[in-house]
Amino acid sequence: MSLPLAGRNIAVLMGGLSAERDVSLTSGRACADALERLGARVSRVDAGRDLAQVLATLKPDVCFNALHGAWGEDGCVQGVLETLGIAYTHSGVLASALAMDKAKAKAVLAAAGVRVPGGGLYDRFEAARSHVMAPPYVVKPNAQGSSVGVFRVFEGANAPPRELASPDWTLGEEVLIEPYVAGLELAVAVMDGRALTVTEIESRTGFYDYEAKYGEGGSVHILPARIPDAVAAQAMHQALAAHHALGCQGVTRSDFRYDNVNDLLVLLEINTQPGMTPTSLAPEQAAHMGVGFDELVLWITEDGYARGGADGSTGRRQVSGQSAP
C-alpha cells in the first residue's frame, strides 16, 4: 500500500521558547508520529533562536508548526518561514500576530459582529494594587495561551492576585482584565472552511485553567455539547466568523463561555495553532466528524503546502504530489 507522504521531507516545529513549551512538545510528538505513519521523512525540530540555520540545512518541503504561545504562534516564526520561502501549516504572519494579541483581536472580532467580553488592558502593577473592576473578573496575560498566568478573582475578594506584582512575572507588563462570564465552557474547531461541532468542557478543578486543561483527569469533554441546537448553531457561526475576520487559515479553535441562565454566548479567544494530540479538542471534534487523527494531520500539512513553498509559488498543490481540489 502506497503512503500519501512517502519520501517527503517534513520538519515538525515543537517546543520553542514560550511558557507553553511542554504542551507544544506533546503536540509535536503526536503530529510527528502521525506524519511518519503517513510515510514522511520527519525532522523533529525543537525550535530555538537558530531556527533559520537549522531549516536552511534541513531544506524541508513543508514545516508543520506545532509550536504554541509567544514566538511560535504570534507571527515571529511565521515571518522566519516566509523569509526562507518554506511552506508552513496554520495561519500566516498577520492572522497569527493578531490572534495572539487578545485585546486587538477582540476589537477586530467585535467590529465583525462577534460578541466578546468587555474589560481592557491594564498595567500589571495597577491591577495588583486594587480592583480595576468589581469582582468577579478574570485576569490573563494579553499574549499567552493554554491558560498560562490566568487568575479568576471571585466576588468578595479583598485584593487582586499578588502574583501580578511579583518580580518573577514574565508574561508581559500589561494584563487583560475581563468580567467573569458564568456558565458553560465551550469550544468549536474550524477546518476546511467549516465549523465542525461544539464541545462542552466540564472542569474538575472548578475553573478551566492550565491544570484542568492538561492535568490527568482535570476536565471532561462532552461532545456534542449539551446545549440547545440554536446555541450550538450560533457558536459554530461565531467561530467561523472569527476565523475569517482575523484572516486565519488551516485549523483554528474558538473558546466560548455560555451563560445558560441569561442565554448569553461570548467568544473568549481564538487559537490559531490548537493542541494536537488525539485527545485534544480539535482532533476530538475532527474524529467526531469522521476524520481520524492521521487524516487530520495530513489535511493540515497539505493545506499548508498548498499555499506556497520555497519556489515562491502560491497555487494550489499538495505535498503528496496529488492534485488539490
VENZIPE-V356477 format. One record per pair of residues at least 12 apart in sequence whose C-alpha atoms are under 10 Angstrom apart, sorted by sequence separation. I is the first residue (numbers start at 1). J is the second residue. D is the distance in whole Angstrom. If there is no record, write none. Layout:
((I	J	D) (I	J	D))
//
This chain:
((13	25	9) (14	26	8) (15	27	9) (32	44	7) (43	55	10) (65	77	9) (78	90	9) (81	93	10) (106	118	9) (120	132	10) (127	139	9) (138	150	7) (139	151	5) (140	152	9) (151	163	9) (186	198	7) (187	199	5) (188	200	9) (201	213	9) (205	217	9) (206	218	9) (207	219	10) (240	252	9) (242	254	8) (255	267	6) (256	268	5) (283	295	10) (304	316	10) (305	317	7) (306	318	5) (14	27	8) (15	28	8) (31	44	10) (45	58	10) (65	78	9) (78	91	8) (79	92	8) (80	93	10) (119	132	9) (138	151	6) (139	152	6) (151	164	10) (186	199	6) (187	200	7) (204	217	7) (205	218	6) (206	219	9) (239	252	9) (240	253	10) (254	267	7) (255	268	6) (256	269	7) (283	296	7) (303	316	9) (304	317	10) (305	318	6) (306	319	7) (13	27	10) (14	28	5) (15	29	10) (78	92	6) (79	93	6) (106	120	10) (119	133	8) (137	151	9) (138	152	5) (139	153	8) (149	163	9) (185	199	8) (186	200	5) (187	201	8) (203	217	9) (204	218	5) (205	219	8) (239	253	8) (240	254	9) (254	268	8) (255	269	6) (256	270	9) (278	292	9) (279	293	10) (282	296	9) (283	297	9) (302	316	10) (303	317	8) (304	318	9) (305	319	6) (12	27	10) (13	28	7) (14	29	8) (29	44	8) (43	58	8) (77	92	10) (78	93	5) (79	94	9) (124	139	10) (137	152	6) (138	153	6) (149	164	9) (185	200	6) (186	201	6) (203	218	6) (204	219	5) (239	254	6) (254	269	6) (255	270	6) (278	293	6) (302	317	8) (303	318	7) (304	319	9) (305	320	9) (12	28	6) (13	29	10) (28	44	8) (75	91	9) (76	92	10) (77	93	8) (78	94	9) (103	119	9) (136	152	7) (137	153	5) (138	154	9) (184	200	7) (185	201	5) (186	202	9) (202	218	9) (203	219	4) (204	220	8) (238	254	9) (239	255	8) (253	269	9) (254	270	4) (255	271	8) (277	293	8) (278	294	9) (302	318	5) (303	319	9) (12	29	8) (14	31	10) (28	45	9) (43	60	8) (73	90	9) (74	91	10) (75	92	7) (76	93	7) (103	120	7) (122	139	10) (124	141	9) (135	152	9) (136	153	5) (137	154	7) (184	201	7) (185	202	7) (202	219	5) (203	220	6) (239	256	9) (253	270	6) (254	271	6) (276	293	9) (301	318	8) (302	319	6) (306	323	10) (13	31	10) (14	32	10) (28	46	9) (42	60	9) (45	63	10) (47	65	10) (63	81	8) (73	91	9) (74	92	9) (75	93	4) (76	94	10) (78	96	8) (102	120	10) (103	121	7) (119	137	9) (121	139	10) (135	153	6) (136	154	5) (137	155	8) (184	202	8) (185	203	9) (201	219	7) (202	220	5) (203	221	9) (236	254	9) (238	256	10) (252	270	7) (253	271	5) (254	272	9) (301	319	7) (302	320	7) (306	324	8) (12	31	8) (13	32	9) (25	44	10) (41	60	9) (62	81	10) (73	92	10) (74	93	7) (75	94	7) (77	96	10) (78	97	9) (102	121	9) (119	138	9) (121	140	10) (134	153	9) (135	154	6) (136	155	5) (184	203	10) (201	220	6) (202	221	6) (235	254	9) (252	271	6) (253	272	7) (299	318	9) (301	320	9) (302	321	10) (12	32	6) (25	45	10) (43	63	9) (44	64	10) (45	65	10) (47	67	8) (73	93	9) (74	94	9) (75	95	8) (76	96	9) (119	139	10) (121	141	9) (122	142	10) (134	154	10) (135	155	5) (136	156	8) (149	169	9) (200	220	8) (201	221	5) (202	222	8) (235	255	9) (251	271	9) (252	272	5) (253	273	8) (254	274	9) (276	296	10) (302	322	10) (11	32	8) (25	46	8) (42	63	10) (46	67	9) (74	95	8) (75	96	5) (76	97	8) (121	142	8) (134	155	8) (135	156	7) (136	157	8) (139	160	9) (149	170	9) (199	220	10) (200	221	6) (201	222	6) (235	256	8) (251	272	7) (252	273	6) (253	274	6) (276	297	9) (298	319	9) (303	324	9) (10	32	9) (24	46	10) (42	64	10) (73	95	10) (74	96	5) (75	97	5) (120	142	10) (131	153	9) (134	156	9) (135	157	7) (139	161	9) (149	171	7) (185	207	9) (199	221	6) (200	222	5) (201	223	9) (235	257	10) (248	270	10) (250	272	8) (251	273	7) (252	274	6) (253	275	9) (298	320	9) (302	324	9) (12	35	9) (48	71	10) (62	85	10) (63	86	7) (64	87	9) (65	88	7) (66	89	9) (73	96	6) (74	97	4) (75	98	8) (134	157	9) (135	158	10) (137	160	10) (141	164	10) (148	171	9) (185	208	8) (199	222	6) (200	223	6) (235	258	9) (248	271	10) (249	272	8) (250	273	9) (251	274	8) (252	275	10) (11	35	10) (47	71	10) (48	72	10) (62	86	6) (63	87	6) (64	88	6) (65	89	6) (66	90	9) (72	96	9) (73	97	7) (74	98	7) (75	99	9) (135	159	10) (140	164	10) (198	222	9) (199	223	5) (200	224	7) (201	225	8) (246	270	9) (248	272	7) (249	273	10) (10	35	8) (21	46	10) (47	72	8) (52	77	9) (55	80	10) (59	84	10) (61	86	7) (62	87	5) (63	88	5) (64	89	5) (65	90	7) (71	96	10) (74	99	7) (75	100	9) (135	160	9) (139	164	9) (150	175	10) (152	177	10) (155	180	10) (198	223	7) (199	224	5) (200	225	5) (242	267	9) (10	36	9) (21	47	10) (51	77	9) (55	81	9) (60	86	7) (61	87	7) (62	88	5) (63	89	7) (64	90	8) (65	91	10) (71	97	9) (73	99	9) (74	100	5) (131	157	9) (149	175	10) (150	176	10) (151	177	10) (152	178	10) (153	179	10) (154	180	9) (197	223	8) (198	224	6) (199	225	5) (200	226	7) (246	272	10) (8	35	10) (59	86	8) (60	87	9) (61	88	9) (62	89	8) (63	90	10) (70	97	9) (73	100	7) (74	101	8) (131	158	9) (144	171	8) (150	177	10) (152	179	10) (153	180	8) (197	224	7) (198	225	6) (199	226	9) (200	227	9) (231	258	9) (238	265	9) (242	269	9) (243	270	8) (8	36	10) (49	77	10) (52	80	7) (56	84	8) (60	88	10) (130	158	9) (131	159	7) (132	160	9) (143	171	8) (144	172	9) (152	180	8) (197	225	8) (198	226	9) (199	227	10) (238	266	9) (239	267	8) (242	270	7) (243	271	9) (253	281	8) (254	282	10) (6	35	10) (11	40	10) (15	44	10) (16	45	9) (17	46	9) (35	64	10) (48	77	10) (51	80	8) (52	81	8) (55	84	8) (71	100	10) (130	159	6) (131	160	6) (141	170	10) (142	171	8) (143	172	8) (198	227	9) (231	260	10) (238	267	8) (243	272	9) (253	282	7) (5	35	8) (6	36	9) (8	38	10) (9	39	10) (10	40	7) (11	41	8) (12	42	7) (13	43	9) (14	44	7) (15	45	8) (16	46	6) (17	47	8) (47	77	9) (51	81	9) (56	86	9) (70	100	8) (129	159	8) (130	160	6) (131	161	10) (141	171	6) (142	172	7) (235	265	7) (239	269	10) (252	282	8) (4	35	10) (5	36	8) (6	37	10) (7	38	10) (8	39	8) (9	40	6) (10	41	6) (11	42	6) (12	43	6) (13	44	7) (14	45	6) (15	46	5) (16	47	5) (17	48	7) (52	83	9) (53	84	10) (55	86	9) (69	100	8) (70	101	10) (128	159	8) (129	160	7) (130	161	9) (140	171	9) (141	172	7) (142	173	9) (143	174	9) (227	258	9) (234	265	8) (235	266	9) (239	270	8) (251	282	8) (5	37	9) (6	38	7) (7	39	7) (8	40	5) (9	41	5) (10	42	5) (11	43	5) (12	44	5) (13	45	5) (14	46	5) (15	47	6) (16	48	6) (17	49	9) (32	64	9) (52	84	7) (127	159	10) (128	160	5) (129	161	9) (141	173	9) (142	174	7) (143	175	9) (228	260	10) (231	263	8) (235	267	8) (251	283	10) (3	36	10) (4	37	10) (5	38	6) (6	39	4) (7	40	6) (8	41	6) (9	42	6) (10	43	6) (11	44	6) (12	45	6) (13	46	6) (14	47	6) (15	48	8) (16	49	9) (31	64	8) (127	160	7) (128	161	6) (129	162	8) (141	174	7) (142	175	5) (143	176	9) (198	231	10) (199	232	9) (227	260	8) (231	264	9) (232	265	10) (3	37	8) (4	38	6) (5	39	5) (6	40	5) (7	41	6) (8	42	8) (9	43	8) (10	44	9) (11	45	7) (12	46	8) (13	47	6) (14	48	9) (31	65	10) (32	66	9) (126	160	10) (127	161	8) (128	162	6) (140	174	9) (141	175	5) (142	176	5) (187	221	10) (198	232	6) (231	265	8) (3	38	6) (4	39	7) (5	40	5) (6	41	8) (7	42	10) (12	47	9) (13	48	10) (16	51	10) (31	66	8) (127	162	9) (128	163	8) (129	164	9) (140	175	6) (141	176	6) (142	177	9) (186	221	9) (197	232	8) (198	233	9) (2	38	9) (3	39	5) (4	40	8) (5	41	8) (28	64	9) (30	66	10) (128	164	6) (129	165	8) (139	175	7) (140	176	5) (141	177	9) (185	221	10) (186	222	9) (187	223	10) (197	233	9) (2	39	9) (3	40	8) (28	65	8) (29	66	9) (125	162	9) (127	164	7) (128	165	6) (139	176	6) (140	177	7) (186	223	10) (198	235	7) (13	51	9) (27	65	10) (28	66	5) (102	140	9) (104	142	9) (125	163	10) (126	164	9) (127	165	9) (128	166	9) (138	176	8) (139	177	5) (140	178	8) (187	225	9) (195	233	9) (197	235	9) (198	236	7) (27	66	6) (28	67	8) (102	141	9) (103	142	7) (124	163	9) (125	164	7) (126	165	9) (138	177	6) (139	178	7) (186	225	8) (197	236	7) (26	66	9) (27	67	8) (28	68	10) (101	141	9) (102	142	5) (103	143	9) (124	164	6) (125	165	5) (137	177	7) (138	178	5) (139	179	9) (185	225	10) (195	235	9) (196	236	7) (24	65	9) (25	66	8) (26	67	10) (27	68	9) (101	142	6) (102	143	6) (123	164	9) (124	165	7) (125	166	9) (137	178	6) (138	179	6) (139	180	9) (184	225	9) (186	227	10) (195	236	5) (198	239	10) (24	66	6) (25	67	8) (100	142	8) (101	143	5) (102	144	9) (123	165	10) (124	166	10) (136	178	9) (137	179	4) (138	180	6) (184	226	10) (194	236	8) (195	237	7) (23	66	9) (24	67	5) (25	68	9) (100	143	5) (101	144	8) (102	145	10) (135	178	10) (136	179	6) (137	180	4) (138	181	9) (184	227	9) (194	237	9) (195	238	9) (196	239	10) (11	55	8) (23	67	9) (24	68	6) (99	143	9) (100	144	7) (133	177	8) (135	179	8) (136	180	6) (137	181	8) (188	232	9) (195	239	7) (196	240	10) (22	67	10) (23	68	7) (24	69	9) (98	143	10) (100	145	8) (124	169	9) (132	177	8) (133	178	9) (134	179	8) (135	180	8) (136	181	9) (194	239	9) (195	240	6) (251	296	9) (21	67	8) (22	68	9) (23	69	10) (97	143	9) (132	178	10) (133	179	8) (136	182	9) (186	232	9) (190	236	8) (194	240	7) (195	241	10) (11	58	8) (20	67	8) (21	68	7) (124	171	10) (127	174	9) (188	235	7) (189	236	8) (193	240	8) (10	58	9) (11	59	9) (12	60	10) (20	68	6) (21	69	8) (24	72	10) (124	172	8) (125	173	8) (126	174	9) (127	175	8) (187	235	8) (188	236	6) (195	243	10) (251	299	9) (9	58	8) (10	59	9) (11	60	6) (18	67	9) (19	68	9) (20	69	6) (21	70	10) (123	172	9) (124	173	6) (125	174	9) (126	175	10) (127	176	10) (186	235	8) (187	236	9) (188	237	10) (190	239	7) (191	240	9) (194	243	10) (250	299	9) (251	300	7) (9	59	8) (10	60	5) (11	61	8) (12	62	9) (13	63	7) (14	64	9) (16	66	9) (17	67	9) (18	68	7) (19	69	7) (20	70	8) (123	173	6) (124	174	5) (125	175	10) (127	177	8) (188	238	9) (189	239	7) (190	240	6) (193	243	9) (250	300	6) (9	60	5) (10	61	6) (11	62	7) (12	63	6) (13	64	6) (14	65	7) (15	66	8) (16	67	6) (17	68	9) (18	69	6) (19	70	8) (21	72	10) (122	173	8) (123	174	5) (124	175	6) (188	239	6) (189	240	9) (190	241	10) (193	244	9) (249	300	10) (250	301	9) (8	60	8) (9	61	5) (10	62	5) (11	63	5) (12	64	5) (13	65	5) (14	66	5) (15	67	6) (16	68	8) (17	69	8) (18	70	5) (20	72	10) (121	173	10) (122	174	5) (123	175	6) (124	176	9) (187	239	9) (188	240	9) (190	242	10) (191	243	10) (250	302	10) (251	303	9) (8	61	7) (9	62	7) (10	63	6) (11	64	6) (12	65	6) (13	66	5) (14	67	5) (15	68	8) (16	69	9) (17	70	8) (18	71	7) (121	174	6) (122	175	5) (123	176	9) (124	177	10) (190	243	7) (250	303	6) (8	62	9) (9	63	9) (10	64	7) (11	65	8) (12	66	7) (13	67	6) (14	68	8) (16	70	9) (17	71	7) (18	72	8) (120	174	10) (121	175	6) (122	176	6) (189	243	10) (249	303	8) (250	304	7) (12	67	9) (13	68	10) (16	71	8) (17	72	8) (18	73	10) (120	175	8) (121	176	5) (122	177	7) (152	207	8) (249	304	8) (16	72	7) (120	176	6) (121	177	6) (151	207	9) (193	249	9) (195	251	10) (198	254	10) (199	255	10) (200	256	10) (15	72	9) (16	73	10) (119	176	7) (120	177	6) (121	178	9) (152	209	9) (192	249	8) (193	250	9) (194	251	10) (195	252	9) (196	253	10) (198	255	10) (200	257	10) (14	72	9) (119	177	5) (120	178	7) (150	208	10) (151	209	8) (190	248	10) (191	249	8) (192	250	7) (193	251	9) (195	253	9) (198	256	10) (200	258	10) (221	279	9) (223	281	10) (249	307	10) (13	72	9) (118	177	8) (119	178	4) (120	179	10) (150	209	7) (190	249	9) (191	250	6) (192	251	7) (195	254	10) (221	280	9) (117	177	10) (118	178	6) (119	179	6) (149	209	9) (150	210	8) (190	250	8) (191	251	5) (221	281	8) (16	77	10) (117	178	6) (118	179	7) (119	180	10) (147	208	8) (148	209	8) (149	210	9) (190	251	6) (191	252	7) (223	284	9) (224	285	9) (116	178	10) (117	179	7) (118	180	10) (146	208	10) (147	209	5) (148	210	6) (189	251	7) (190	252	5) (191	253	9) (223	285	8) (117	180	8) (146	209	8) (147	210	5) (148	211	10) (189	252	6) (190	253	6) (221	284	9) (13	77	10) (117	181	8) (146	210	6) (147	211	9) (188	252	8) (189	253	4) (190	254	8) (224	288	9) (145	210	9) (146	211	10) (147	212	9) (188	253	6) (189	254	6) (223	288	8) (147	213	8) (187	253	7) (188	254	5) (189	255	9) (214	280	10) (146	213	8) (187	254	6) (188	255	7) (213	280	9) (146	214	9) (186	254	8) (187	255	5) (188	256	8) (74	143	8) (186	255	6) (187	256	6) (73	143	10) (74	144	9) (185	255	7) (186	256	5) (187	257	9) (73	144	9) (185	256	6) (186	257	6) (73	145	10) (103	175	10) (184	256	8) (185	257	5) (186	258	7) (70	143	7) (102	175	10) (103	176	7) (183	256	10) (184	257	6) (185	258	7) (69	143	8) (70	144	6) (102	176	8) (103	177	10) (183	257	6) (184	258	5) (185	259	9) (13	88	10) (69	144	5) (70	145	8) (101	176	10) (181	256	10) (182	257	7) (183	258	5) (184	259	6) (12	88	10) (68	144	9) (69	145	6) (181	257	6) (182	258	7) (183	259	4) (184	260	7) (11	88	9) (12	89	10) (68	145	7) (69	146	8) (180	257	9) (181	258	8) (182	259	6) (183	260	6) (10	88	10) (68	146	8) (181	259	7) (182	260	8) (183	261	8) (69	148	9) (182	261	9) (183	262	9) (186	265	9) (182	262	10) (183	263	9) (186	266	10) (187	267	9) (201	281	9) (183	264	9) (184	265	9) (186	267	9) (187	268	10) (189	270	9) (200	281	10) (182	264	10) (183	265	9) (186	268	10) (187	269	10) (188	270	9) (189	271	9) (190	272	10) (199	281	8) (181	264	9) (185	268	10) (187	270	10) (198	281	10) (199	282	9) (181	265	9) (181	266	8) (189	274	9) (197	282	10) (199	284	9) (196	282	9) (199	285	8) (181	268	10) (197	284	10) (198	285	8) (197	285	6) (196	285	6) (197	286	9) (178	268	10) (195	285	10) (196	286	7) (191	282	9) (196	287	10) (197	288	8) (189	281	8) (190	282	8) (196	288	9) (197	289	8) (188	281	8) (189	282	5) (196	289	7) (187	281	8) (188	282	8) (189	283	9) (187	282	9) (189	284	10) (190	285	9) (191	286	8) (189	285	7) (190	286	9) (188	285	8) (189	286	8) (187	285	9) (70	171	10) (191	296	9) (192	299	9) (191	299	9) (192	300	9) (191	300	9) (192	303	9) (114	235	10) (23	146	8) (114	237	9) (115	238	8) (20	144	8) (114	238	6) (145	269	9) (19	144	8) (20	145	7) (113	238	9) (114	239	9) (145	270	10) (146	271	9) (18	144	8) (19	145	9) (20	146	7) (112	238	10) (145	271	8) (18	145	10) (19	146	9) (20	147	9) (114	241	7) (115	242	10) (20	148	8) (113	241	8) (114	242	7) (146	274	9) (19	148	7) (109	238	9) (112	241	8) (113	242	9) (145	274	10) (146	275	9) (19	149	9) (112	242	8) (114	245	9) (109	241	8) (110	242	9) (112	244	9) (113	245	10) (109	242	6) (112	245	6) (108	242	9) (109	243	9) (111	245	9) (112	246	9) (109	244	10) (110	245	10) (106	242	10) (109	245	7) (105	242	9) (108	245	7) (109	246	8) (108	246	7) (105	245	9) (106	246	10) (116	256	9) (117	257	10) (105	246	7) (115	256	10) (116	257	10) (99	242	10) (99	243	10) (99	246	7) (95	243	9) (98	246	7) (99	247	9) (117	265	10) (118	266	10) (95	244	10) (97	246	10) (98	247	9) (99	248	9) (115	264	9) (116	265	9) (117	266	6) (95	245	9) (96	246	8) (98	248	10) (115	265	7) (116	266	5) (117	267	7) (19	170	9) (95	246	5) (96	247	9) (114	265	10) (115	266	5) (116	267	5) (117	268	7) (19	171	9) (91	243	10) (94	246	8) (95	247	5) (96	248	7) (114	266	8) (115	267	6) (116	268	6) (117	269	10) (18	171	10) (94	247	8) (95	248	5) (96	249	10) (114	267	7) (115	268	9) (116	269	8) (93	247	10) (94	248	9) (95	249	8) (91	246	10) (92	247	8) (93	248	10) (91	247	8) (92	248	7) (91	248	5) (92	249	7) (110	267	10) (90	248	8) (91	249	5) (92	250	10) (109	267	9) (90	249	5) (91	250	6) (89	249	8) (90	250	5) (91	251	8) (109	269	10) (89	250	7) (90	251	6) (91	252	9) (106	267	9) (109	270	10) (89	251	9) (90	252	8) (106	268	8) (106	269	8) (105	269	8) (106	270	10) (105	270	9) (102	268	9) (103	269	10) (102	269	7) (101	269	10) (102	270	9) (100	269	9) (99	269	8) (100	270	8) (99	270	6) (100	271	8) (99	271	7) (100	272	8) (99	272	7) (98	272	10) (96	271	9) (97	272	10) (96	272	6) (95	272	8) (96	273	9) (92	272	9) (91	272	6) (90	272	7) (91	273	8) (90	273	6) (89	273	9) (90	274	10) (20	210	10) (23	214	8) (73	271	9) (74	272	9) (73	272	7) (74	273	10) (73	273	7) (72	273	9) (73	274	10) (69	271	10) (68	271	9) (69	272	10) (68	272	9) (69	273	9) (68	273	7) (67	273	7) (68	274	8) (66	273	7) (67	274	9) (68	275	8) (65	273	8) (66	274	8) (67	275	9) (89	297	10) (66	275	8) (66	276	8) (89	299	10) (90	300	7) (89	300	6) (90	301	9) (88	300	9) (89	301	6) (92	304	10) (88	301	8) (89	302	8) (90	303	8) (91	304	9) (87	301	9) (88	302	9) (89	303	7) (90	304	6) (87	302	10) (88	303	9) (89	304	4) (92	307	10) (87	303	10) (88	304	5) (89	305	7) (87	304	6) (88	305	6) (89	306	9) (86	304	10) (87	305	5) (88	306	9) (89	307	9) (86	305	9) (87	306	8) (88	307	8) (87	307	7) (88	308	8) (87	308	5) (88	309	8) (86	308	8) (87	309	4) (85	308	8) (86	309	5) (87	310	7) (85	309	6) (86	310	5) (87	311	9) (84	309	9) (85	310	4) (86	311	8) (87	312	9) (82	308	10) (84	310	7) (85	311	7) (86	312	8) (87	313	10) (82	309	9) (83	310	9) (85	312	6) (87	314	10) (81	309	9) (82	310	9) (84	312	10) (85	313	9) (81	310	9) (82	312	9) (87	319	10) (64	297	9) (65	300	10) (64	300	8) (65	301	9) (64	301	6) (63	301	8) (64	302	10) (62	301	8) (65	304	10) (62	302	9) (64	304	8) (63	304	8) (64	305	9) (62	304	7) (63	305	8) (62	305	6) (61	305	8) (62	306	10) (31	276	7) (27	273	10) (30	276	7) (31	277	7) (62	308	9) (63	309	10) (27	274	9) (28	275	9) (29	276	9) (30	277	6) (31	278	9) (62	309	7) (27	275	6) (28	276	7) (29	277	8) (30	278	8) (61	309	7) (62	310	9) (24	273	10) (26	275	9) (27	276	5) (28	277	8) (60	309	10) (61	310	8) (24	274	10) (26	276	8) (27	277	5) (60	310	9) (24	275	8) (26	277	7) (27	278	9) (59	310	9) (23	275	8) (24	276	9) (23	276	9) (24	277	10) (27	280	9) (23	277	10) (38	294	7) (37	294	8) (38	295	9) (62	319	8) (36	294	10) (61	319	7) (34	293	8) (35	294	7) (38	297	9) (34	294	5) (35	295	10) (38	298	8) (33	294	9) (34	295	9) (31	293	9) (34	296	9) (35	297	7) (30	293	9) (31	294	8) (34	297	7) (35	298	7) (30	294	10) (34	298	8) (31	296	10) (32	297	9) (31	297	6) (35	301	9) (30	297	9) (31	298	9) (40	319	10) (40	320	9) (39	320	10) (38	320	10) (10	301	9) (5	298	8) (4	298	8) (5	301	10) (5	302	10) (10	319	9) (9	319	9) (8	319	7) (8	320	8) (5	318	10) (6	319	10) (7	320	9) (8	321	10) (5	319	7) (6	320	8) (4	319	9) (5	320	5) (6	321	10) (4	320	5) (5	321	8) (3	320	9) (4	321	8) (4	322	9))
//
